Amino acid sequence: MTSTVVYTDGACKGNPGPGGWAWVVPDGPSASGAESPTTNQRMEIRAAYEAVRSLDGPLEVRSDSTYVVKCFTDRWWAGWLARGWRNSQRQPVANRDLWEPFIELVRGRDDVRFVWVKGHAGDRWNDVADQLAVAAATTAGTSTTAGTTAAPEGEPTGHLVAVLGHQPPELGGFDPNPVAAAVLDRLVAVLGAQATMHDDLVVLTGLRLGAETLGAEAARRLGLPYDVVLPYPDPDARWPAERRARFADLLAGARRVDVLRRTAPEDTAAAAAALGRRDTAIARRAAEAILVWDGRDERLTRLHRTLTDHLGDDVWIVDPAECGATS
């Protein structure tokens, strides 16, 4: 029996903020809805759940959310159930109230498969689903004022160690390479040693490409929890699809995600200011910091000053040139 193809998408005007979800069958039925306040991830889950709940027979769900797709293709759900609804970092699974009925529904049918599609890449029906979700989010409520701070759900706990530093041009490029691999190995060694002294160690990162992403990956390799602080919603919006997928995967595994500004910046100057506020927020939260820095980059010189102002001598430098990379 031929599967019905359905495209799903979620949108949020701010994160959290007014959100919308939608599903659409090519040249067939569609549906959408809204919630406020909510998050991008919750709307992506809700869109796929509503599609599966509404459509009978074999189904192929196409989504540009790796968070949704990998839950089923990589069987994240099996690990969650085995661990009593805790993730690989032994933290409560985020959005369990949506995931639990969704997973139960999919497991009970045994005729649903999930396929990742590249978002905003000219796929007509992915674009239609996106437009429906955005339209629903627009009707969900009034957007919050730009520049206000999202209230976190309680204060972050644990011994937080921030990982910041160079981006890919100074780490051998965007693709996998010996320099980035060597820096990752060094971060694993340093964080592993710190974890022996602090059994509540949590890695703190902003998930920018480069050192910050490597910090999250080092935490995963060590089985440590990590928290993410974003300057504004969807900072990966203009990244290539492969890097966006990597970002989404790491974001989905975070213990905690805080977004400091509810709306995307209107220009480059506002983006730079938001990033500066993010750096300060991370410095204030951290107990220690690891800065991947060659000692020359001007922006990182300023960041080093910000970190030492807040943390004193508890700022450790990892120089990429001293990490033993081999060609």
C-alpha positions as CSV (number, residue, x, y, z in Angstrom):
1,M,0.0,0.0,0.0
2,T,1.4,3.4,-1.0
3,S,2.3,5.7,1.9
4,T,0.7,9.1,2.2
5,V,3.3,11.8,2.3
6,V,2.8,14.7,4.7
7,Y,5.0,17.7,5.4
8,T,5.1,19.2,8.9
9,D,6.6,22.3,10.3
10,G,6.6,24.5,13.4
11,A,7.3,28.2,13.9
12,C,7.7,30.5,16.8
13,K,7.8,34.3,16.9
14,G,10.4,34.5,19.7
15,N,11.6,31.4,21.6
16,P,9.5,31.3,23.8
17,G,6.7,33.3,22.2
18,P,3.6,32.9,20.1
19,G,3.9,29.7,18.0
20,G,2.2,27.8,15.2
21,W,2.2,24.3,13.8
22,A,1.0,22.9,10.5
23,W,0.9,19.8,8.3
24,V,0.0,19.5,4.7
25,V,-0.5,16.6,2.3
26,P,0.6,17.6,-1.3
27,D,-2.5,18.4,-3.2
28,G,-4.6,17.2,-0.3
29,P,-5.8,18.1,3.2
30,S,-3.9,20.4,5.6
31,A,-4.3,21.7,9.2
32,S,-2.7,24.3,11.4
33,G,-3.0,25.6,14.9
34,A,-1.4,28.0,17.4
35,E,-0.2,28.3,21.0
36,S,1.3,31.0,23.2
37,P,3.7,31.0,24.8
38,T,5.6,28.1,23.3
39,T,8.9,27.2,21.7
40,N,10.2,26.2,18.2
41,Q,10.8,22.6,19.3
42,R,7.4,22.2,20.9
43,M,5.8,23.4,17.7
44,E,7.8,21.0,15.5
45,I,6.7,18.1,17.7
46,R,3.1,19.2,17.8
47,A,3.0,19.5,13.9
48,A,4.2,15.9,13.4
49,Y,2.0,14.6,16.2
50,E,-1.1,16.2,14.8
51,A,-0.4,14.8,11.3
52,V,0.0,11.3,12.6
53,R,-3.1,11.6,14.8
54,S,-5.2,12.9,11.9
55,L,-4.1,10.7,8.9
56,D,-4.9,7.0,8.6
57,G,-2.9,4.4,6.7
58,P,0.8,4.1,5.9
59,L,2.4,7.5,6.4
60,E,5.7,9.2,5.5
61,V,6.3,12.3,7.7
62,R,8.7,14.8,6.1
63,S,10.1,17.4,8.5
64,D,13.0,19.8,8.5
65,S,13.4,19.2,12.2
66,T,16.2,16.8,13.1
67,Y,14.8,16.9,16.7
68,V,11.6,15.3,15.5
69,V,13.0,12.9,12.8
70,K,16.0,11.6,14.9
71,C,13.7,10.7,17.8
72,F,12.4,7.9,15.6
73,T,15.1,7.2,13.0
74,D,17.8,7.0,15.7
75,R,15.4,5.6,18.3
76,W,16.0,8.2,20.9
77,W,12.7,7.3,22.3
78,A,13.9,3.8,23.2
79,G,16.7,5.2,25.4
80,W,14.3,7.6,27.0
81,L,11.9,4.8,28.0
82,A,14.7,2.6,29.2
83,R,16.0,5.3,31.4
84,G,12.6,6.3,32.8
85,W,12.2,9.4,30.6
86,R,15.7,10.7,31.2
87,N,18.1,11.6,28.3
88,S,21.6,10.4,27.8
89,Q,22.9,13.0,30.4
90,R,20.4,11.5,32.9
91,Q,18.4,14.7,32.9
92,P,14.6,14.7,32.5
93,V,13.6,14.6,28.8
94,A,12.4,18.1,27.6
95,N,8.9,18.3,26.3
96,R,7.9,14.9,27.7
97,D,4.2,16.0,27.8
98,L,4.3,16.1,24.0
99,W,6.7,13.3,23.3
100,E,5.0,10.7,25.5
101,P,1.6,10.6,23.6
102,F,3.3,11.0,20.3
103,I,5.7,8.1,20.8
104,E,2.9,5.9,22.1
105,L,0.8,6.8,19.0
106,V,3.6,6.0,16.5
107,R,4.6,2.7,18.3
108,G,1.0,1.6,18.3
109,R,0.6,2.1,14.5
110,D,3.8,0.6,13.1
111,D,3.1,2.2,9.7
112,V,4.8,5.6,10.1
113,R,8.2,6.5,8.9
114,F,10.1,9.8,9.3
115,V,12.2,11.6,6.7
116,W,14.3,14.7,7.1
117,V,14.1,17.3,4.4
118,K,16.2,20.4,4.0
119,G,14.3,23.5,5.0
120,H,14.0,26.6,2.9
121,A,15.7,24.9,0.0
122,G,13.0,25.2,-2.7
123,D,10.9,22.2,-1.7
124,R,7.4,23.5,-2.5
125,W,5.5,21.6,0.2
126,N,8.0,22.2,2.9
127,D,7.6,25.9,2.1
128,V,3.8,25.6,2.2
129,A,4.0,23.9,5.6
130,D,6.3,26.7,6.8
131,Q,4.0,29.4,5.5
132,L,1.0,27.8,7.3
133,A,2.9,27.5,10.6
134,V,4.2,31.1,10.4
135,A,0.7,32.3,9.7
136,A,-0.6,30.4,12.7
137,A,2.1,31.8,14.9
138,T,1.2,35.3,13.8
139,T,-2.3,34.9,15.0
140,A,-1.3,33.3,18.3
141,G,-0.6,36.6,20.1
142,T,1.3,39.8,20.1
143,S,5.0,39.5,19.7
144,T,7.2,40.5,22.6
145,T,9.3,43.6,22.5
146,A,12.7,43.3,21.0
147,G,15.6,43.5,23.4
148,T,13.7,42.1,26.5
149,T,15.2,39.2,28.3
150,A,13.5,35.8,28.4
151,A,13.0,34.6,32.0
152,P,14.8,31.3,32.6
153,E,13.1,28.4,34.4
154,G,15.0,28.8,37.7
155,E,18.7,29.4,38.2
156,P,21.2,27.0,36.5
157,T,22.7,24.5,38.9
158,G,26.0,22.7,39.1
159,H,29.7,23.7,38.6
160,L,29.4,25.5,35.3
161,V,32.5,25.5,33.0
162,A,32.1,27.8,29.9
163,V,33.8,26.8,26.7
164,L,34.3,29.6,24.2
165,G,36.8,30.7,21.6
166,H,37.8,30.6,17.9
167,Q,35.4,29.9,15.1
168,P,36.2,27.5,12.2
169,P,38.6,29.8,10.1
170,E,41.1,29.5,13.0
171,L,40.4,25.9,13.6
172,G,41.2,24.4,10.2
173,G,38.0,25.2,8.4
174,F,34.3,24.2,8.6
175,D,34.8,20.6,7.6
176,P,36.3,17.9,9.9
177,N,40.0,18.4,10.1
178,P,43.1,17.6,12.3
179,V,43.1,21.0,14.1
180,A,39.5,20.8,15.2
181,A,39.9,17.1,16.1
182,A,43.0,17.9,18.2
183,V,41.2,20.8,20.0
184,L,38.3,18.5,20.7
185,D,40.7,15.9,22.2
186,R,42.2,18.6,24.4
187,L,38.8,19.8,25.6
188,V,37.9,16.2,26.5
189,A,41.1,15.9,28.5
190,V,40.7,19.2,30.4
191,L,37.0,18.7,31.1
192,G,37.5,15.1,32.1
193,A,40.1,16.2,34.6
194,Q,37.8,18.9,36.0
195,A,35.0,16.4,36.3
196,T,37.0,14.3,38.7
197,M,37.1,17.4,41.0
198,H,33.5,18.5,40.5
199,D,30.9,15.7,40.3
200,D,28.3,18.3,39.4
201,L,30.2,19.7,36.5
202,V,28.1,21.2,33.6
203,V,29.6,22.5,30.4
204,L,28.3,26.0,29.4
205,T,28.2,26.9,25.7
206,G,26.6,29.2,23.2
207,L,26.9,26.6,20.4
208,R,28.5,29.0,17.9
209,L,30.5,27.1,15.2
210,G,34.0,26.3,16.3
211,A,35.1,26.1,20.0
212,E,31.6,26.4,21.4
213,T,30.3,23.5,19.3
214,L,33.4,21.4,20.2
215,G,32.7,22.1,23.9
216,A,29.2,20.5,23.6
217,E,30.7,17.6,21.7
218,A,33.3,17.1,24.4
219,A,30.6,17.1,27.0
220,R,28.7,14.4,25.0
221,R,31.9,12.3,24.7
222,L,32.4,12.4,28.4
223,G,28.7,11.9,29.3
224,L,28.5,15.3,31.0
225,P,25.4,17.6,30.9
226,Y,25.7,20.9,29.0
227,D,23.7,24.1,29.1
228,V,23.2,26.4,26.1
229,V,22.9,30.2,26.2
230,L,21.7,31.8,22.8
231,P,21.8,35.5,22.1
232,Y,18.5,35.4,20.2
233,P,16.2,32.8,18.5
234,D,17.6,30.7,15.6
235,P,21.1,32.0,15.4
236,D,21.7,29.2,12.9
237,A,19.1,30.5,10.5
238,R,21.5,31.3,7.7
239,W,23.9,28.4,8.1
240,P,24.1,25.6,5.5
241,A,21.7,22.7,6.1
242,E,24.4,20.3,7.4
243,R,25.6,22.7,10.0
244,R,22.0,23.6,11.0
245,A,21.3,19.8,11.5
246,R,24.4,19.6,13.7
247,F,23.3,22.6,15.7
248,A,19.8,21.2,16.2
249,D,21.1,17.8,17.3
250,L,23.3,19.4,19.9
251,L,20.6,21.8,21.0
252,A,18.2,18.9,21.5
253,G,20.6,17.2,23.8
254,A,21.2,20.2,26.1
255,R,20.1,20.0,29.7
256,R,18.9,23.6,29.5
257,V,18.5,26.3,26.8
258,D,18.2,30.0,27.6
259,V,17.5,32.6,24.9
260,L,18.4,36.1,26.0
261,R,16.6,38.1,23.4
262,R,13.1,37.2,22.2
263,T,13.4,38.3,18.6
264,A,16.1,38.1,16.0
265,P,18.3,41.3,15.6
266,E,17.3,43.7,12.9
267,D,20.9,44.4,11.7
268,T,24.5,43.5,12.1
269,A,25.1,46.1,14.8
270,A,22.2,44.7,16.9
271,A,23.5,41.1,16.3
272,A,27.0,42.1,17.6
273,A,25.5,43.8,20.6
274,A,23.4,40.7,21.4
275,L,26.5,38.5,21.1
276,G,28.3,40.8,23.6
277,R,25.4,40.5,26.1
278,R,25.5,36.8,25.6
279,D,29.2,36.7,26.4
280,T,28.7,38.7,29.6
281,A,25.7,36.4,30.6
282,I,27.9,33.3,30.2
283,A,30.8,34.9,32.2
284,R,28.4,35.7,35.0
285,R,27.0,32.2,35.2
286,A,30.3,30.3,34.9
287,A,32.5,29.1,37.8
288,E,35.4,28.6,35.4
289,A,36.0,29.0,31.6
290,I,38.1,27.4,28.9
291,L,39.0,29.8,26.1
292,V,40.3,28.3,22.8
293,W,42.5,31.2,21.7
294,D,45.8,31.7,20.0
295,G,46.4,35.0,21.9
296,R,46.0,37.2,18.8
297,D,42.4,37.5,17.8
298,E,41.1,40.9,18.8
299,R,37.5,39.9,19.6
300,L,38.8,37.1,21.8
301,T,41.1,39.5,23.5
302,R,38.0,41.4,24.6
303,L,36.3,38.2,25.6
304,H,39.3,37.1,27.6
305,R,39.1,40.5,29.5
306,T,35.4,39.9,30.2
307,L,36.0,36.4,31.5
308,T,38.9,37.4,33.7
309,D,36.9,40.4,35.1
310,H,34.3,37.9,36.3
311,L,36.4,34.8,37.0
312,G,39.8,36.0,37.8
313,D,42.4,33.3,37.4
314,D,39.8,30.6,36.7
315,V,40.2,31.1,32.9
316,W,42.1,28.4,31.1
317,I,43.6,28.9,27.7
318,V,43.8,26.2,25.0
319,D,46.0,27.3,22.2
320,P,45.1,25.3,19.0
321,A,48.7,25.4,17.9
322,E,49.7,23.5,21.0
323,C,47.1,20.7,20.7
324,G,49.3,18.4,18.7
325,A,47.3,18.3,15.5
326,T,48.8,16.2,12.7
327,S,48.1,16.7,9.0
